[in-house]
Amino acid sequence: MNKRYAWAIAVVTAIVAGSACSHPAPKLDPTANYFPLSPNMVWTYRVMSKSQKSTYVVTDRVIGTEYVPALKLTGNVVEEFYDLDRAGLRPIIYLNGDGYLSRLSGLDYVDHQIKPPAWGRSEEKDFLPEHLTPDREWQNTLFPYGKLPGGFDVAQSHHSVVETGAVSVPAGNFQNCIRIDTEAKYEGGAYAQQKKSLKLTYADWYAPNVGLIKTVAYQGGPTGPVMEKVELLRFVPNDKPAAAASTDVAPAAPSAPAAPSAPASAPVTAAP
């Protein structure tokens, strides 16, 4: 081999090896919970929505496990409050089964009791693995308005990866996050009748023992225009009183701010 080429290869190999050593892959805590739902946990998010042409705040609080007579099921109830006109307080129910969490939303409170709406509740089976880990792939279908005749659905494909750097949001900088990349295709109903297609791509970041801290939704693929952005403003763990939600922030590992690069239920994507 030409000595000059051999020397060049050795230099490149040393640079690559040195780079790998200076940026080791994070070691995740196998006991960490990336979607905690303990009673009295509170998340506050800022939602910047291009589709709704507004920026608003969503607050989620875990109530706990309850039996819901109107639905004849037992699940983990989360209350979600939107600071929008006529939005108010809505319940979300998470159900465990077959290693996944499923989610029921679009529900109402009637006389302090959870009731299904007349137009059909939102159903999302296999919303998230019960124990979220990297390098997982799964598919599921979201029915935003229930399985009503003529309604549309959203076919989703998910892939989880380790985020190697810190993720910076108003609540702080978070290390050892897992990012879920999702391709969502809207189909059926009006989309089928008008022969139109809509595809969105989501990136959701989950922090250990905190939950969802950031969501970005893109039109089309990941290089498309940003349609929605959700960022964690504040997190109150379950060992603090809910009244502290106005001042407490999420615990974050100290780090340099991350370079610029979805609540129990955000309007476009959801989960605490």
One Martini backbone bead per residue (centre of mass of N, CA, C, O) as a GRO file, in nm:
protein
  272
    1MET     BB    1   0.097   0.035   0.020
    2ASN     BB    2   0.073   0.353   0.015
    3LYS     BB    3   0.202   0.557   0.252
    4ARG     BB    4   0.013   0.796   0.225
    5TYR     BB    5  -0.253   0.632   0.251
    6ALA     BB    6  -0.187   0.498   0.521
    7TRP     BB    7  -0.168   0.761   0.681
    8ALA     BB    8  -0.454   0.869   0.620
    9ILE     BB    9  -0.609   0.633   0.744
   10ALA     BB   10  -0.494   0.662   1.030
   11VAL     BB   11  -0.602   0.947   1.084
   12VAL     BB   12  -0.903   0.891   1.041
   13THR     BB   13  -0.927   0.668   1.253
   14ALA     BB   14  -0.841   0.845   1.494
   15ILE     BB   15  -1.069   1.053   1.471
   16VAL     BB   16  -1.308   0.862   1.496
   17ALA     BB   17  -1.226   0.739   1.767
   18GLY     BB   18  -1.215   1.007   1.924
   19SER     BB   19  -1.510   1.086   1.875
   20ALA     BB   20  -1.638   0.835   2.012
   21CYS     BB   21  -1.508   0.894   2.294
   22SER     BB   22  -1.632   1.195   2.328
   23HIS     BB   23  -1.930   1.046   2.229
   24PRO     BB   24  -2.091   0.863   2.411
   25ALA     BB   25  -2.326   0.655   2.469
   26PRO     BB   26  -2.588   0.651   2.652
   27LYS     BB   27  -2.681   0.525   2.975
   28LEU     BB   28  -2.957   0.374   3.054
   29ASP     BB   29  -3.205   0.339   3.281
   30PRO     BB   30  -3.390   0.048   3.322
   31THR     BB   31  -3.591   0.187   3.556
   32ALA     BB   32  -3.701   0.397   3.391
   33ASN     BB   33  -3.975   0.631   3.346
   34TYR     BB   34  -4.127   0.768   3.041
   35PHE     BB   35  -4.449   0.733   3.169
   36PRO     BB   36  -4.561   0.877   3.421
   37LEU     BB   37  -4.869   0.806   3.655
   38SER     BB   38  -4.880   0.974   3.919
   39PRO     BB   39  -5.033   1.114   4.154
   40ASN     BB   40  -5.009   1.474   4.110
   41MET     BB   41  -4.898   1.508   3.854
   42VAL     BB   42  -4.751   1.793   3.663
   43TRP     BB   43  -4.808   1.945   3.338
   44THR     BB   44  -4.668   2.217   3.138
   45TYR     BB   45  -4.761   2.354   2.818
   46ARG     BB   46  -4.649   2.476   2.506
   47VAL     BB   47  -4.847   2.572   2.219
   48MET     BB   48  -4.754   2.583   1.870
   49SER     BB   49  -4.998   2.668   1.619
   50LYS     BB   50  -5.054   2.676   1.280
   51SER     BB   51  -5.345   2.566   1.237
   52GLN     BB   52  -5.459   2.772   1.481
   53LYS     BB   53  -5.306   3.040   1.509
   54SER     BB   54  -5.161   2.968   1.801
   55THR     BB   55  -5.085   3.022   2.156
   56TYR     BB   56  -5.080   2.784   2.427
   57VAL     BB   57  -5.195   2.621   2.733
   58VAL     BB   58  -5.120   2.300   2.891
   59THR     BB   59  -5.269   2.100   3.159
   60ASP     BB   60  -5.158   1.813   3.348
   61ARG     BB   61  -5.334   1.575   3.572
   62VAL     BB   62  -5.311   1.321   3.797
   63ILE     BB   63  -5.552   1.122   3.957
   64GLY     BB   64  -5.595   0.809   3.878
   65THR     BB   65  -5.744   0.520   3.959
   66GLU     BB   66  -6.057   0.437   3.785
   67TYR     BB   67  -6.396   0.387   3.775
   68VAL     BB   68  -6.609   0.394   3.476
   69PRO     BB   69  -6.935   0.351   3.434
   70ALA     BB   70  -6.998   0.460   3.138
   71LEU     BB   71  -6.753   0.249   3.028
   72LYS     BB   72  -6.678  -0.006   3.190
   73LEU     BB   73  -6.392   0.092   3.329
   74THR     BB   74  -6.036   0.080   3.415
   75GLY     BB   75  -5.826   0.372   3.477
   76ASN     BB   76  -5.604   0.628   3.405
   77VAL     BB   77  -5.653   0.956   3.514
   78VAL     BB   78  -5.647   1.261   3.317
   79GLU     BB   79  -5.630   1.607   3.344
   80GLU     BB   80  -5.722   1.858   3.097
   81PHE     BB   81  -5.610   2.202   3.034
   82TYR     BB   82  -5.732   2.474   2.840
   83ASP     BB   83  -5.651   2.824   2.751
   84LEU     BB   84  -5.938   2.827   2.598
   85ASP     BB   85  -6.209   2.891   2.446
   86ARG     BB   86  -6.428   2.637   2.532
   87ALA     BB   87  -6.245   2.411   2.661
   88GLY     BB   88  -6.126   2.333   2.936
   89LEU     BB   89  -6.206   2.029   3.098
   90ARG     BB   90  -6.045   1.705   3.037
   91PRO     BB   91  -6.055   1.364   3.005
   92ILE     BB   92  -5.814   1.093   3.039
   93ILE     BB   93  -5.756   0.744   2.940
   94TYR     BB   94  -5.551   0.479   3.064
   95LEU     BB   95  -5.455   0.157   2.928
   96ASN     BB   96  -5.372  -0.176   2.998
   97GLY     BB   97  -5.216  -0.397   2.737
   98ASP     BB   98  -4.997  -0.604   2.594
   99GLY     BB   99  -4.755  -0.382   2.671
  100TYR     BB  100  -4.963  -0.139   2.646
  101LEU     BB  101  -5.086   0.182   2.588
  102SER     BB  102  -5.404   0.320   2.599
  103ARG     BB  103  -5.633   0.580   2.456
  104LEU     BB  104  -5.883   0.804   2.592
  105SER     BB  105  -6.068   1.065   2.436
  106GLY     BB  106  -6.312   1.308   2.411
  107LEU     BB  107  -6.420   1.369   2.686
  108ASP     BB  108  -6.655   1.425   2.962
  109TYR     BB  109  -6.810   1.633   3.204
  110VAL     BB  110  -7.094   1.517   3.410
  111ASP     BB  111  -7.144   1.582   3.714
  112HIS     BB  112  -6.839   1.474   3.773
  113GLN     BB  113  -6.865   1.275   3.527
  114ILE     BB  114  -6.763   1.045   3.305
  115LYS     BB  115  -6.834   1.098   2.952
  116PRO     BB  116  -6.942   1.030   2.652
  117PRO     BB  117  -6.976   1.146   2.355
  118ALA     BB  118  -7.197   1.167   2.092
  119TRP     BB  119  -6.964   1.155   1.847
  120GLY     BB  120  -6.721   1.020   1.973
  121ARG     BB  121  -6.442   0.877   2.075
  122SER     BB  122  -6.106   0.870   2.124
  123GLU     BB  123  -5.890   0.611   1.978
  124GLU     BB  124  -5.570   0.452   2.108
  125LYS     BB  125  -5.406   0.187   2.036
  126ASP     BB  126  -5.093   0.149   2.121
  127PHE     BB  127  -4.951   0.426   2.198
  128LEU     BB  128  -4.752   0.286   2.427
  129PRO     BB  129  -4.519   0.147   2.586
  130GLU     BB  130  -4.490   0.059   2.909
  131HIS     BB  131  -4.174   0.008   2.828
  132LEU     BB  132  -3.956   0.232   2.727
  133THR     BB  133  -3.736   0.179   2.449
  134PRO     BB  134  -3.506   0.138   2.237
  135ASP     BB  135  -3.548  -0.001   1.929
  136ARG     BB  136  -3.857   0.039   1.854
  137GLU     BB  137  -4.137  -0.114   1.676
  138TRP     BB  138  -4.464   0.022   1.577
  139GLN     BB  139  -4.820  -0.011   1.525
  140ASN     BB  140  -5.109   0.210   1.470
  141THR     BB  141  -5.452   0.335   1.537
  142LEU     BB  142  -5.629   0.636   1.496
  143PHE     BB  143  -5.953   0.756   1.631
  144PRO     BB  144  -6.055   1.073   1.668
  145TYR     BB  145  -6.399   0.997   1.628
  146GLY     BB  146  -6.408   0.720   1.610
  147LYS     BB  147  -6.609   0.442   1.469
  148LEU     BB  148  -6.750   0.602   1.246
  149PRO     BB  149  -6.928   0.649   0.984
  150GLY     BB  150  -6.702   0.810   0.767
  151GLY     BB  151  -6.452   0.806   0.916
  152PHE     BB  152  -6.132   0.872   1.013
  153ASP     BB  153  -5.783   0.776   1.011
  154VAL     BB  154  -5.455   0.697   1.175
  155ALA     BB  155  -5.166   0.574   1.045
  156GLN     BB  156  -4.894   0.436   1.248
  157SER     BB  157  -4.530   0.473   1.272
  158HIS     BB  158  -4.278   0.355   1.503
  159HIS     BB  159  -3.957   0.489   1.643
  160SER     BB  160  -3.699   0.427   1.874
  161VAL     BB  161  -3.450   0.647   2.027
  162VAL     BB  162  -3.153   0.779   2.121
  163GLU     BB  163  -3.061   1.076   2.274
  164THR     BB  164  -2.736   1.202   2.285
  165GLY     BB  165  -2.838   1.470   2.379
  166ALA     BB  166  -2.959   1.741   2.495
  167VAL     BB  167  -3.283   1.872   2.595
  168SER     BB  168  -3.427   2.189   2.526
  169VAL     BB  169  -3.641   2.359   2.754
  170PRO     BB  170  -3.800   2.571   2.965
  171ALA     BB  171  -3.760   2.352   3.209
  172GLY     BB  172  -3.486   2.248   3.067
  173ASN     BB  173  -3.226   2.006   3.077
  174PHE     BB  174  -3.221   1.681   2.912
  175GLN     BB  175  -3.121   1.358   2.971
  176ASN     BB  176  -3.167   1.048   2.842
  177CYS     BB  177  -3.344   1.040   2.594
  178ILE     BB  178  -3.639   0.950   2.409
  179ARG     BB  179  -3.714   0.909   2.066
  180ILE     BB  180  -4.009   0.945   1.864
  181ASP     BB  181  -4.077   0.834   1.541
  182THR     BB  182  -4.355   0.949   1.329
  183GLU     BB  183  -4.581   0.815   1.091
  184ALA     BB  184  -4.870   0.987   0.952
  185LYS     BB  185  -5.176   0.860   0.800
  186TYR     BB  186  -5.448   0.987   0.638
  187GLU     BB  187  -5.762   0.801   0.631
  188GLY     BB  188  -6.047   0.806   0.501
  189GLY     BB  189  -6.326   0.941   0.437
  190ALA     BB  190  -6.256   1.241   0.305
  191TYR     BB  191  -5.983   1.139   0.190
  192ALA     BB  192  -6.111   0.922   0.004
  193GLN     BB  193  -6.328   1.090  -0.150
  194GLN     BB  194  -6.101   1.322  -0.244
  195LYS     BB  195  -5.819   1.199  -0.291
  196LYS     BB  196  -5.657   1.267  -0.029
  197SER     BB  197  -5.345   1.346   0.135
  198LEU     BB  198  -5.201   1.301   0.471
  199LYS     BB  199  -4.878   1.386   0.613
  200LEU     BB  200  -4.710   1.321   0.922
  201THR     BB  201  -4.431   1.416   1.135
  202TYR     BB  202  -4.295   1.295   1.443
  203ALA     BB  203  -4.131   1.432   1.742
  204ASP     BB  204  -4.066   1.264   2.056
  205TRP     BB  205  -3.972   1.359   2.387
  206TYR     BB  206  -3.841   1.154   2.658
  207ALA     BB  207  -3.801   1.166   3.004
  208PRO     BB  208  -3.682   1.046   3.283
  209ASN     BB  209  -3.938   1.059   3.516
  210VAL     BB  210  -4.136   1.267   3.333
  211GLY     BB  211  -4.168   1.260   3.010
  212LEU     BB  212  -4.300   1.470   2.812
  213ILE     BB  213  -4.109   1.761   2.655
  214LYS     BB  214  -4.137   1.714   2.327
  215THR     BB  215  -4.286   1.844   2.013
  216VAL     BB  216  -4.273   1.779   1.653
  217ALA     BB  217  -4.458   1.883   1.361
  218TYR     BB  218  -4.460   1.767   1.024
  219GLN     BB  219  -4.499   1.820   0.699
  220GLY     BB  220  -4.460   1.520   0.607
  221GLY     BB  221  -4.150   1.528   0.654
  222PRO     BB  222  -3.868   1.625   0.850
  223THR     BB  223  -3.830   1.875   0.621
  224GLY     BB  224  -4.076   2.006   0.679
  225PRO     BB  225  -4.298   2.202   0.796
  226VAL     BB  226  -4.393   2.343   1.089
  227MET     BB  227  -4.703   2.292   1.270
  228GLU     BB  228  -4.603   2.187   1.561
  229LYS     BB  229  -4.527   2.289   1.913
  230VAL     BB  230  -4.406   2.122   2.212
  231GLU     BB  231  -4.339   2.248   2.552
  232LEU     BB  232  -4.195   2.232   2.857
  233LEU     BB  233  -4.247   2.441   3.147
  234ARG     BB  234  -4.358   2.227   3.376
  235PHE     BB  235  -4.283   2.017   3.673
  236VAL     BB  236  -4.468   1.799   3.907
  237PRO     BB  237  -4.415   1.586   4.125
  238ASN     BB  238  -4.574   1.361   4.353
  239ASP     BB  239  -4.398   1.493   4.614
  240LYS     BB  240  -4.573   1.747   4.543
  241PRO     BB  241  -4.774   1.994   4.555
  242ALA     BB  242  -4.998   2.120   4.328
  243ALA     BB  243  -4.962   2.427   4.411
  244ALA     BB  244  -4.654   2.432   4.290
  245ALA     BB  245  -4.699   2.461   3.974
  246SER     BB  246  -4.625   2.780   3.946
  247THR     BB  247  -4.291   2.728   4.029
  248ASP     BB  248  -4.205   2.464   3.942
  249VAL     BB  249  -3.954   2.255   3.800
  250ALA     BB  250  -3.783   2.049   3.622
  251PRO     BB  251  -3.566   1.811   3.655
  252ALA     BB  252  -3.214   1.861   3.559
  253ALA     BB  253  -2.941   1.796   3.409
  254PRO     BB  254  -2.646   1.925   3.390
  255SER     BB  255  -2.597   2.142   3.100
  256ALA     BB  256  -2.570   2.229   2.798
  257PRO     BB  257  -2.730   2.363   2.566
  258ALA     BB  258  -2.911   2.269   2.317
  259ALA     BB  259  -2.948   2.238   2.005
  260PRO     BB  260  -3.146   2.302   1.774
  261SER     BB  261  -3.346   2.080   1.583
  262ALA     BB  262  -4.738   1.590   2.354
  263PRO     BB  263  -4.896   1.555   2.719
  264ALA     BB  264  -5.113   1.359   2.747
  265SER     BB  265  -5.262   1.568   2.525
  266ALA     BB  266  -5.215   1.686   2.231
  267PRO     BB  267  -5.352   1.804   1.947
  268VAL     BB  268  -5.141   1.626   1.772
  269THR     BB  269  -4.995   1.510   2.026
  270ALA     BB  270  -4.964   1.267   2.294
  271ALA     BB  271  -4.804   1.306   2.619
  272PRO     BB  272  -4.626   1.327   2.922
   0.00000   0.00000   0.00000
